[in-house]
Amino acid sequence: MIIGLTGGIGAGKSTVARLFHQLGIHCVDADRVARDLVEPGTPLLAQLVAHFGPELLDRDQLNRAKLRQIIFQEPSAKAWLEQQMHPLIRAEIHRTLREPAFESPYQILEAPLLFENQLESLCHSTILVDTSVELQMERTVQRDGSTSATIAAIIASQMPADQKRLKADHIVHNSGDLDDLSAQVTRLHHQLIDNQTAKPETA
Ligand code: ADP
């Protein structure tokens, strides 16, 4: 059983994924998968350099700031990039989630853009980590040292939280402290296991 985990920037996805991991759950991070696909020496990185030019590289590493700048200025560049990357990301996530090398009662797929990129189609159900925009900004500014304006622009580019609330099967409310968050994750963990074991009887 694969459970999608999403939420806006700074909502607390990584923190929630860590709590699931502490409960023995295997977690896959979609951003990590995407980053690994463009490591030095990968065919995808070579393809991006062939398309956008050698200025995309900083030594042999992808210059992410440069790539962000290119796709920000040119919507067709963004579309092309997504066309190249999304099927590969999807296939790699699929492959990673199928690896049977661990004993996990279910698996978590953490993806900031789970709904935006239709990754929920890989999942049996979804969890939204939800908090106020004010707390998202405050926690992200503290975590990354970015300006409020940068964070506000990222929040504006993501699907609004009320749309995500309609799509999610479960919501974790992250406006309290970490103990409160941990208690919710533990409750949800037991609920997910109960649902899973209940399924064959109700089928
Ligand atoms: P995301 O992965 O959704 O971008 P994070 O899990 O990294 O968000 O959380 C953003 C920041 O807020 C991190 O520094 C994290 O430690 C902190 N944080 C998350 N939840 C809480 C909470 N309930 N109380 C205090 N700080 C929190």
Residues whose N, C-alpha, C, O or C-beta is under 5 A from the ligand:
A	BS01	ADP	G8 I9 G10 A11 G12 K13 S14 T15 R139 R143 N174 G176 D177 L178 L181
